[in-house]
Amino acid sequence: MVVGDGADLEVRAESNREMLDPATPIYPSDDPDACRCGGEENENGTGDVCVNIGDTALMVACRLRRWGMVQFLVGEGANVEAEDAGGRKVLHIAYEAAKYDFDLYDQGMERLARKQLKQSDASLNDLDLQEESNALDEMHAAVIEALKVLIAKTTDLQSIRVGRMSWPLLHCFIARGFEELVTCVLEREVNVNAVDLKNNTALHIAALRGNSYVLPLLIERGAEADVNRQNSDGNTPLICAQVGSQPDGSVQKVSEILLDHGADPNIRGGEGRTALHWAVGEDLIETEQLLLERGADQEMRDLDGRTAHDFSNRNAACDFISLLGLLSFLFFCFIWYPYQAMRSRRNCYDY
């Protein structure tokens, strides 16, 4: 299908999993590569693309990850509120498709980092690495821009839920670290206290990811009211910050923001543990000190009767050293010395 004067952009695919030829253009463009609708390998390894019954041209462009086409069609008036046969809006389809490019970007950047460590290899040079980096950045920017356009045009962002955990889009973008998209969604006045199937708010996700940039944005828009909300595991955002395996400095900054806005350090989460239990267990020394300064009770015990002190890796190291000392003492007392005494007696008999 080619878009021309008066073309109906809302025509839907009528055959189930219709196969489109990779060379079929669906948008006008001076760039031949920009108007291809196919060329992506599907599950059966062919270059054809499966289109779901009821798909519009905009949905097809999203599934094909043709982000320039997506922006073009939206600009031409394509209906972003249309839903596919499964009830998913265009933005939902676009995000699901975009995850593939996001993963490609992450993998590509990791590959570049490994190559940079091998710069001594004569086959590698800065120009090759820069070109690959630029290509990845261009791909990533194209995805972000297309999603921004769809976010701006979609009326009910709150109704879009993604994945088996039923994440709102705000959760998705926070988890991915897409601060620009987070800002776009927040500008649409979405409910910042919406929860997923495990009762996680956006604050839980931001704290878990150690995102100190997003937290104030959420709090400014009303998330402060839920700063002590517990998820299905019983964990508050403050506890989530400790278990997210982020660097101590990042955890400390996130924890400080939460504490400044009313987070209670003594709420018991999963297994009866407080934020201090987790901070000590993760060896987050700076955060541990911050929690103590803000009133964390170091005598509180979890369901197994353990205090935060009992979780200390430093204490465990000391206990291990003490155990080694005890084992060494027992070895010398009951094995080494008796053995040496026996050898001495044998030597005496030999003479």
Secondary structure, 3 states (H helix, E strand, C coil): CCCCCCCCCCCCCCCCCEEECCCCECCCCCCHHHHECCCCCCCCCCCCEEECCCCCHHHHHHHCCCHHHHHHHHHCCCCCCCECCCCCEHHHHHHHHHHHHHHHHHHHHHHHHHHHCCCCCCCCCHHHHHHHHHHHHHHHHHHHHHHHHHHHHCCCHHHCEECCCCEEHHHHHHHHCCHHHHHHHHCCCCCCCCCCCCCCCHHHHHHHCCCCCHHHHHHHCCHHHHCCCCCCCCCCHHHHHHHCCCCHHHHHHHHHHHHHCCCCCCCCCHHHCCHHHHHHHCCCHHHHHHHHHCCCCCCCCCCCCCCHHHHCHHHHHHHHHHHHHHHHHHHHHHHHHHHHHHHHHHHHHHC
